[in-house]
Amino acid sequence: MSREPQRWLAVAQILRARGNKGEVAAELLTDFPERLTQMREVFLGDSAGKEEPRRVSLKSFWMDRNHRGQGIFHFEGCSSISEAEKFRGLGVLLPFEQRVRLPAGQYFVSDLIGCSVFESRAEAPAVDSSPKISSCSPESAPALLGVVDGVQFTGEGGLGTPLLEVARSSGQLLVPLAEEICRCIDIVARRIDVVLPEGLRELNDGI
């Protein structure tokens, strides 16, 4: 039986040497950089993934106070600018299994992209005098809207409700990632069930 290839999570991209003691500056690609201060080893690999990442011991890591979104890595055995320059352009990687576990209701963008989005009808008030419609009937079956191909973050600092970019044959549809709209998100099944509020399609058509 063939072994499944190791999957990697990129947490930073090395930009250049920094200082004269072998440190490197890196662009941070994780929302949880604080945990890197507790790590004693990481993996380095090229962004194209042509070679297997190699394990390196991490002497120290800290956030760069002068450059937002950047951090400083100091690897064991690297003590000069010339040695640090050899790391330029490499990605700082962690095994996929070490990915942070998010609280319920929060998702990684990479998990949302590629999910199929199905629209369900809004639940109408039950009327006893009318015949019941089976949940598996064509009238109530969810309809495929499209596939998530991106996520937009709104508001100052990205604190607003994110918008799912749903690619459709008729054009892109922006769907708020809100609990009252996205009723069910199944990352394993790669499926999102939504109930679109009235006027959302028209609002998108006017963008």
C-alpha positions in Angstrom: 0.0 0.0 0.0 1.4 3.4 -1.0 1.9 5.9 1.8 0.0 9.2 1.5 2.4 12.1 0.8 3.0 14.5 3.8 1.0 17.6 3.6 2.5 20.9 4.7 1.2 24.2 6.1 3.1 27.4 5.2 3.4 29.7 8.2 5.9 32.2 6.8 8.0 33.2 3.7 11.6 34.2 4.3 12.3 37.6 2.8 15.9 38.5 3.6 18.7 38.4 6.1 18.2 40.8 9.1 21.0 42.0 11.4 24.5 40.5 11.5 23.9 37.5 13.8 22.2 35.2 11.3 18.6 36.2 11.7 16.1 36.3 8.8 13.0 38.5 8.3 9.9 36.7 7.1 6.4 37.5 6.0 3.9 35.8 8.3 1.3 33.6 6.7 -0.5 32.5 9.8 -3.1 34.1 12.1 -1.4 32.5 15.1 2.3 33.6 15.0 2.6 33.6 18.8 2.9 29.8 18.9 6.1 30.0 16.9 7.8 31.5 20.0 7.3 28.1 21.7 8.6 25.9 18.9 12.1 24.4 18.8 12.0 23.1 15.2 10.4 23.9 11.9 10.8 22.8 8.3 12.1 24.8 5.4 11.2 24.2 1.7 10.9 25.9 -1.6 7.5 27.5 -2.4 7.2 25.3 -5.6 7.4 22.1 -3.5 10.1 20.6 -5.8 12.1 19.2 -2.9 11.2 17.6 0.4 11.3 20.2 3.2 14.2 19.8 5.6 14.0 20.0 9.4 15.8 22.8 11.1 16.3 23.7 14.8 14.8 27.0 15.7 16.9 29.0 18.2 14.4 31.8 18.6 11.5 33.7 17.0 9.9 37.0 17.7 7.5 39.5 16.1 9.0 42.4 14.2 7.7 45.5 16.0 8.8 47.8 13.1 7.2 45.9 10.3 3.6 44.8 10.7 3.0 41.2 9.5 6.6 40.2 9.7 8.6 38.0 12.2 12.2 37.3 12.8 13.6 33.7 12.8 17.0 32.7 14.1 17.9 29.1 13.1 20.5 27.1 14.9 23.9 27.1 13.2 23.2 30.3 11.3 25.4 33.1 12.7 26.2 35.4 9.8 24.6 37.5 7.1 26.0 35.3 4.3 24.6 32.1 5.9 21.2 33.8 6.5 21.0 34.9 2.8 20.9 31.2 1.9 17.4 31.0 3.4 16.0 33.8 1.2 12.8 32.8 -0.6 12.2 29.6 1.4 9.0 28.8 3.1 8.7 28.1 6.8 6.5 25.0 7.0 4.8 22.8 9.6 3.3 19.4 9.1 -0.4 19.8 8.3 -1.3 17.8 11.5 0.1 20.7 13.6 -2.5 23.1 12.2 -4.3 25.1 15.0 -7.7 23.7 16.0 -10.2 26.5 15.5 -13.2 27.1 17.8 -16.6 25.9 16.6 -18.0 28.2 13.9 -14.6 29.3 12.6 -12.9 28.0 9.5 -9.7 28.2 7.5 -10.0 30.0 4.2 -8.3 27.0 2.5 -11.1 24.7 3.9 -13.8 26.9 2.4 -12.4 27.3 -1.0 -13.6 24.5 -3.3 -16.7 23.8 -1.3 -19.9 23.3 -3.3 -22.7 25.8 -2.2 -26.3 24.6 -2.2 -29.3 26.8 -1.8 -32.2 25.6 0.3 -35.6 27.2 0.3 -36.5 29.4 3.3 -38.7 27.5 5.7 -42.3 28.6 5.3 -44.8 28.5 8.1 -46.6 25.1 8.3 -50.3 25.2 7.1 -52.2 22.2 8.4 -54.8 22.3 5.6 -52.1 21.9 2.9 -50.5 18.6 2.0 -47.0 18.0 3.5 -44.1 18.0 1.1 -41.5 15.3 1.5 -38.0 16.4 2.4 -36.7 14.5 -0.6 -39.1 16.0 -3.1 -37.7 18.1 -6.0 -39.5 21.1 -4.6 -37.5 21.1 -1.4 -34.2 19.6 -2.6 -31.3 22.0 -2.3 -30.1 23.5 -5.7 -26.4 23.8 -6.5 -25.4 27.5 -6.7 -21.8 27.2 -7.5 -18.3 26.6 -5.9 -16.5 28.9 -3.4 -13.3 30.2 -5.2 -12.4 33.0 -2.7 -13.2 34.8 0.5 -13.4 38.6 1.0 -12.8 40.2 4.3 -14.6 43.5 5.0 -14.5 46.2 7.6 -11.6 47.8 9.4 -9.0 45.2 10.1 -11.1 42.5 8.4 -13.5 42.4 11.4 -16.7 42.5 9.4 -18.6 39.5 8.1 -16.5 37.7 5.5 -18.1 37.2 2.1 -17.9 33.9 0.2 -17.1 34.4 -3.5 -19.3 31.8 -5.2 -18.5 31.2 -8.8 -21.6 30.5 -10.9 -22.2 30.1 -14.7 -24.1 33.4 -14.5 -21.4 35.3 -12.6 -20.0 35.6 -9.2 -22.3 35.7 -6.1 -21.1 37.2 -2.8 -22.7 35.3 0.2 -22.1 36.6 3.7 -20.5 33.9 5.9 -23.2 34.4 8.6 -24.9 31.7 10.6 -28.4 32.8 9.6 -27.4 32.4 5.9 -24.9 29.6 5.9 -27.0 27.1 7.8 -24.7 24.1 7.4 -20.9 24.0 6.7 -19.5 20.5 6.2 -15.8 20.8 5.6 -15.3 17.0 5.3 -18.1 16.7 2.6 -16.9 20.0 1.0 -20.4 21.4 1.1 -22.1 24.5 2.3 -25.9 24.8 2.6 -27.3 28.4 2.5 -30.7 30.1 2.7 -30.3 33.4 0.7 -32.2 36.4 2.0 -34.6 38.2 -0.3 -32.8 40.6 -2.6 -29.3 39.2 -2.3 -29.1 38.2 -5.9 -30.3 41.6 -7.1 -27.8 43.3 -4.8 -25.0 41.3 -6.4 -26.2 42.0 -9.9 -26.0 45.7 -9.1 -22.3 45.6 -8.1 
